[in-house]
Amino acid sequence: MNYELFMARRMAGKTASGSRLSKLMTHIAVVSVALSIAVMIVAIAVLAGFQNEIRKKAVDLTGHIILTNYDSNISFEAAPINITQASIPELLKIKGVLTVRPTATKGGIIKTTDEVQGAILKGIEANAPISSFADYLVEGELPVFSDSTTSNQVLVPLSLAKRLLLKVGESFAMYFIQEPPRVRNFVISGLYNAPFDNVSDALILADIRHIRRLNNWTSEQVGAVEIFIDDINRLQPITEEIDELMAYTITDEGRRLKVQTVADLYMQLFDWLNLLDMNVVVILVLMLLVAGFNMISGLLILVFEKTAMIGLVKAIGMRNAGVQRIFLYRAAFVALKGMFWGNIIAIGFCLLQYYFHLVPLDPANYYMDYVPVSIGVWPLVAVNIFGFIGITLLLALPVLVISRISPDKTIKSE
């Protein structure tokens, strides 16, 4: 029989004796642990949700991995690559590669009766995947690009359409500054919320054949090939495999194709997301210390209150280690009770936020209009294990006081 566990259960029972102060400190410890665990779980859920949403938005715009000509500069007039040189059939054979999207971009100016705005025309190959933009569609429908004819349908950012006073179904002219200058007329098939206001609020999706004709390209030339993979956590190994494949691919100009990841294109954005990891670590440590110190206070009060009992069990032969385990078990019951309620609170909040978006955000600063949450089973288990172990290690300090309690003095004082 485990006598230490038995005595700890008796101390935790409803009929157990104790001062009002010790009971109050026990309740405070339970609340403290519950709130600390809840904050830990919510912090990780918000961080994961925020990172997932930002990465998804970036990937929807450019794909996970992008192939371009090494001669490409920072402008939107990229040197073309031959689609056959991109080895698309070979790319699709790589494990983890889902699909590819040949694209091209070209800067231009939109002129309406009252407004003039700069914009970027992003051409998409016919039958290439653009379903990811459906998540941002607010009005109308996605444009349809067929193999047979060039489509004049375009998908326009809502913010750009508002500035130009344009609506779904209306047409507009886009001018391209080149020699000789050219103009194209487009019809708005749909409006979408730009994922990033400072990057994509002027990005118009169109048929790539418009850009080919404007640039005098052949039907085999594109500006870039965007590659989508099944797991962003495998981005680096898949990129290395693609880079190795492209090492043997030489363009008509004698250059290699440039392999970039979405993290390379949005370096500042991804660096910012990585900094958030450190913020969450700080929150986890602080919450653990808050819960731990409240537990220590409660345990010390309980030890001082049970001094006579400690002296008695020592007098009948129980060693210090056994007595210490009694109080550690008692503290563990308090910690587990607090962790249980902390999980209930955190999971309940996350579910409410996920389905009802209770906490809003300013999309101008955070690229989304509500706080996203994402929590998996393993992160949830990890937080609870980390919290329990951390609190238990902190509780090892106050139980050392037990070894200094002398049986003869405590019994004598009683």
C-alpha positions in Angstrom: 0.0 0.0 0.0 1.3 3.5 -0.9 0.9 5.2 2.5 2.1 8.6 1.2 -0.6 8.6 -1.5 -3.2 7.5 1.0 -2.3 10.3 3.4 -2.2 12.9 0.6 -5.7 11.8 -0.4 -6.9 12.1 3.2 -5.5 15.6 3.4 -7.3 16.6 0.1 -10.6 15.1 1.2 -13.7 17.2 1.9 -13.6 16.2 5.6 -9.9 17.1 6.0 -9.1 19.6 8.7 -7.3 22.9 7.9 -7.3 26.5 8.6 -9.3 29.0 6.6 -6.0 30.5 5.2 -4.7 27.1 3.9 -8.1 26.4 2.2 -8.0 29.9 0.7 -4.5 29.5 -0.6 -5.5 26.1 -2.1 -8.3 27.7 -4.0 -6.0 30.5 -5.1 -3.5 27.9 -6.3 -6.1 26.1 -8.3 -7.3 29.3 -10.0 -3.7 30.4 -10.7 -2.8 27.1 -12.3 -6.0 27.1 -14.3 -5.5 30.6 -15.6 -1.8 29.9 -16.3 -2.5 26.8 -18.3 -5.3 28.5 -20.1 -3.1 31.4 -21.1 -0.4 29.0 -22.3 -2.8 27.0 -24.5 -4.4 30.1 -25.9 -1.0 31.7 -26.6 0.2 28.7 -28.6 -3.2 28.3 -30.4 -3.2 32.0 -31.4 0.5 31.8 -32.5 -0.1 28.7 -34.6 -3.3 30.1 -36.1 -1.6 33.4 -36.9 1.4 31.7 -38.5 -0.7 29.3 -40.5 -3.0 32.1 -41.8 -0.1 34.3 -42.8 1.8 31.5 -44.5 -1.3 30.4 -46.3 -1.9 33.9 -47.6 1.7 34.1 -48.9 1.5 30.7 -50.5 -1.8 31.4 -52.2 -0.2 34.4 -53.9 3.1 32.8 -55.0 3.1 29.1 -54.2 5.6 27.4 -51.9 8.5 27.3 -54.3 9.1 29.6 -57.3 11.2 29.0 -60.4 12.4 32.1 -62.3 15.1 33.2 -64.6 18.4 34.2 -62.8 18.3 37.4 -64.9 15.1 38.5 -63.2 15.3 41.7 -61.3 13.1 43.3 -58.6 10.8 44.8 -61.1 7.7 43.1 -62.5 9.3 42.7 -66.0 10.9 39.3 -65.4 13.0 37.7 -68.1 11.0 34.7 -69.5 11.8 31.1 -69.0 10.8 28.3 -71.3 8.1 26.1 -69.7 9.6 23.0 -71.2 12.9 23.9 -69.5 11.2 24.0 -66.2 10.8 20.2 -66.4 7.3 20.3 -65.1 6.7 16.5 -65.6 9.9 15.9 -63.5 8.7 18.3 -60.9 5.4 16.5 -60.5 7.3 13.3 -59.8 9.0 14.7 -56.7 7.3 13.4 -53.6 5.3 16.1 -51.9 4.8 18.3 -55.0 1.0 18.7 -55.6 0.8 21.0 -58.6 2.5 23.8 -60.5 1.2 27.1 -61.8 2.9 28.9 -64.7 2.6 32.6 -64.3 3.9 36.0 -65.5 3.5 39.6 -64.3 3.5 43.0 -65.9 3.0 46.4 -64.6 0.5 48.8 -66.1 -1.8 51.8 -65.5 -5.6 51.6 -65.2 -7.4 54.7 -66.4 -11.1 55.3 -65.8 -13.1 58.5 -66.4 -12.2 59.9 -63.0 -9.3 57.9 -61.6 -5.8 56.7 -62.6 -4.1 53.8 -60.7 -1.0 51.7 -61.1 -1.6 47.9 -61.1 0.1 44.6 -61.6 -1.3 42.2 -64.1 -0.6 38.6 -63.1 -1.2 36.2 -65.9 -2.2 32.6 -65.1 -1.9 29.7 -67.5 -5.1 28.1 -68.7 -6.3 25.2 -66.4 -3.7 26.2 -63.8 -5.0 26.2 -60.2 -6.5 29.5 -58.9 -9.0 27.9 -56.5 -7.0 29.3 -53.6 -8.2 32.7 -54.4 -11.8 31.5 -53.8 -11.1 32.0 -50.1 -10.8 35.7 -50.6 -13.6 36.2 -53.1 -16.2 38.7 -51.9 -18.3 39.3 -55.0 -18.7 37.7 -58.4 -16.8 34.6 -59.4 -13.3 33.5 -60.4 -12.3 34.1 -64.0 -12.3 31.1 -66.4 -9.3 30.7 -68.7 -9.7 28.1 -71.4 -7.2 26.5 -73.8 -9.1 27.6 -77.0 -9.5 31.4 -76.7 -8.0 34.3 -74.8 -10.2 35.4 -71.9 -10.7 39.1 -71.0 -12.1 38.2 -67.5 -10.0 39.4 -64.6 -10.1 39.1 -60.8 -9.6 42.5 -59.2 -8.7 43.4 -55.5 -11.7 45.0 -53.8 -9.6 47.9 -52.5 -8.4 48.7 -56.0 -12.0 48.5 -57.4 -13.2 50.9 -54.8 -10.5 53.4 -55.6 -11.4 53.2 -59.3 -15.2 53.1 -58.6 -15.5 49.8 -60.6 -18.0 47.0 -60.0 -18.4 43.4 -61.1 -19.3 43.1 -64.8 -17.8 46.5 -65.7 -14.9 46.9 -68.1 -11.8 49.0 -67.9 -8.7 49.8 -70.0 -5.2 49.0 -68.8 -2.3 50.8 -70.4 1.2 49.3 -70.6 4.2 51.7 -71.0 6.4 50.1 -73.6 7.6 50.6 -77.1 5.1 51.0 -78.7 2.6 51.7 -75.8 -0.3 49.2 -75.7 -3.7 49.0 -74.2 -5.9 46.1 -73.2 -9.6 46.0 -72.2 -10.7 43.7 -69.4 -14.0 42.7 -67.8 -14.3 42.3 -64.0 -15.6 38.8 -63.2 -15.0 39.0 -59.5 -13.6 41.0 -56.6 -11.4 39.6 -53.8 -9.9 40.8 -50.6 -6.1 41.1 -51.1 -4.3 38.9 -48.6 -1.6 41.6 -48.0 -2.6 45.2 -48.6 0.9 46.4 -49.2 1.7 43.6 -51.6 -1.3 42.4 -53.4 -3.8 45.2 -53.3 -3.0 46.0 -56.9 -2.6 42.4 -58.2 -5.1 41.6 -61.0 -5.4 38.0 -62.1 -5.8 37.6 -65.8 -5.1 35.2 -68.7 -1.4 34.8 -69.3 -1.8 35.0 -73.0 -2.3 38.8 -72.7 1.2 39.1 -71.2 2.7 36.9 -73.8 1.3 39.0 -76.6 2.4 42.2 -74.8 5.9 40.9 -74.4 6.1 39.2 -77.8 6.7 35.8 -76.1 6.0 32.4 -77.5 3.3 30.1 -76.1 6.0 28.2 -74.3 7.4 31.2 -72.4 6.3 32.2 -68.9 7.7 34.6 -66.2 7.7 32.0 -63.4 6.6 28.6 -62.3 4.9 28.4 -58.9 5.1 25.1 -57.2 2.6 23.9 -54.5 3.6 21.2 -52.0 1.5 19.2 -49.5 3.4 20.1 -46.3 5.1 23.5 -45.6 7.1 21.8 -42.9 8.9 19.9 -45.7 9.6 23.0 -47.6 13.4 22.9 -47.2 14.1 19.3 -48.3 11.7 19.6 -51.2 13.4 22.9 -52.2 16.8 21.2 -52.1 15.5 18.3 -54.3 14.1 20.8 -56.8 17.3 22.8 -56.7 19.3 19.7 -57.5 17.0 19.0 -60.4 17.3 22.5 -61.8 21.1 22.3 -61.5 21.1 20.4 -64.8 18.6 22.7 -66.5 20.1 25.5 -68.6 18.0 28.3 -70.2 18.3 29.4 -73.8 20.6 32.3 -72.5 22.9 29.8 -70.8 21.7 30.4 -67.3 20.3 28.2 -64.6 16.8 28.6 -63.2 16.5 30.4 -59.9 14.8 28.4 -57.1 13.2 30.5 -54.3 10.9 29.7 -51.5 7.9 31.7 -50.3 10.1 32.5 -47.2 12.7 34.1 -49.5 10.2 36.3 -51.2 8.6 37.4 -48.0 11.7 37.4 -45.8 10.6 40.2 -43.5 7.2 38.7 -43.0 8.6 35.3 -42.1 11.3 36.8 -39.9 8.5 38.6 -38.0 6.6 35.3 -37.6 9.7 33.7 -36.2 10.1 36.5 -33.7 6.6 35.6 -32.4 7.9 32.2 -31.3 10.2 34.0 -28.8 7.2 36.0 -27.4 5.3 32.9 -26.8 8.2 31.3 -25.0 8.4 34.3 -22.7 4.6 34.0 -22.0 5.0 30.3 -21.2 7.8 30.8 -18.8 6.1 33.7 -17.1 2.8 31.8 -16.7 4.7 28.8 -15.4 6.4 31.0 -12.8 3.2 32.6 -11.7 1.5 29.3 -11.2 4.6 27.8 -9.6 5.0 30.6 -7.0 1.3 30.5 -6.1 1.6 26.7 -5.6 4.8 27.2 -3.5 3.0 29.7 -1.2 0.1 27.4 -0.7 2.3 24.4 -0.1 4.4 26.3 2.5 1.3 27.3 4.4 0.1 23.7 4.4 3.5 22.4 5.6 3.6 24.9 8.5 0.1 24.1 9.4 0.8 20.3 9.4 4.1 20.6 11.4 2.7 18.5 14.2 1.6 15.8 11.8 5.0 15.8 10.2 6.7 15.4 13.5 4.4 12.6 14.4 4.9 10.5 11.3 8.6 11.1 11.6 8.5 9.8 15.1 6.9 6.6 14.1 9.6 5.9 11.5 8.7 7.6 8.3 11.7 9.1 6.5 12.0 12.6 5.1 11.6 11.4 1.6 8.3 9.8 2.4 6.9 12.8 4.2 8.0 15.0 1.3 6.1 12.7 -1.1 2.9 13.2 0.9 3.0 17.0 0.3 4.1 16.6 -3.3 1.2 14.3 -4.0 -1.1 16.8 -2.3 0.3 19.6 -4.4 0.0 17.5 -7.5 -3.8 17.0 -6.8 -4.1 20.8 -6.7 -2.1 21.3 -9.9 -4.0 18.6 -11.8 -7.3 20.2 -10.7 -6.2 23.6 -11.9 -4.9 22.1 -15.2 -8.2 20.4 -15.8 -10.1 23.6 -15.5 -7.4 25.5 -17.5 -7.9 23.1 -20.4 -11.7 23.5 -20.3 -11.4 27.3 -20.3 -8.8 27.4 -23.1 -10.4 24.8 -25.4 -13.8 26.5 -24.9 -12.4 29.9 -25.8 -10.6 28.5 -28.8 -13.7 26.8 -30.1 -15.8 30.0 -29.6 -13.1 32.1 -31.4 -12.8 29.6 -34.2 -16.5 29.5 -35.0 -17.7 32.9 -34.0 -14.6 35.2 -34.3 -15.3 37.0 -31.0 -11.9 38.9 -30.9 -11.5 41.2 -33.9 -8.2 42.5 -35.4 -7.4 45.5 -37.5 -6.7 44.0 -41.0 -4.5 47.0 -41.9 -2.0 46.0 -39.3 -2.5 42.2 -39.0 -3.6 41.2 -42.5 -6.8 39.6 -41.1 -10.0 40.9 -39.3 -10.1 38.4 -36.4 -7.7 36.5 -34.2 -7.1 33.0 -35.7 -6.6 30.0 -33.5 -5.2 26.6 -34.3 -4.5 23.9 -31.7 -3.6 20.3 -32.3 -3.6 17.3 -29.9 0.1 17.1 -29.6 0.7 20.8 -28.7 -2.1 20.5 -26.1 -0.5 17.4 -24.6 3.0 19.1 -24.7 1.7 22.2 -22.8 0.1 20.1 -20.1 3.2 17.9 -19.7 5.5 20.9 -19.7 3.3 22.7 -17.2 3.0 19.8 -14.8 6.7 19.0 -14.9 7.6 22.6 -14.4 5.3 23.1 -11.5 6.5 19.9 -9.9 10.1 20.9 -10.1 9.3 24.3 -8.5 7.5 22.5 -5.7 10.6 20.5 -4.9 12.0 23.6 -3.2 9.4 24.2 -0.4 9.2 20.5 0.6 12.9 20.7 1.5 11.6 22.5 4.6 10.3 19.2 5.9 13.7 17.8 6.4 14.5 20.6 8.9 11.4 19.8 11.1 12.5 17.9 14.2 10.0 15.3 15.7 11.0 16.0 19.3 10.5 19.7 19.1 7.2 19.6 17.3 5.7 16.9 19.6 7.0 18.8 22.6 5.5 22.0 21.4 2.2 20.3 21.0 
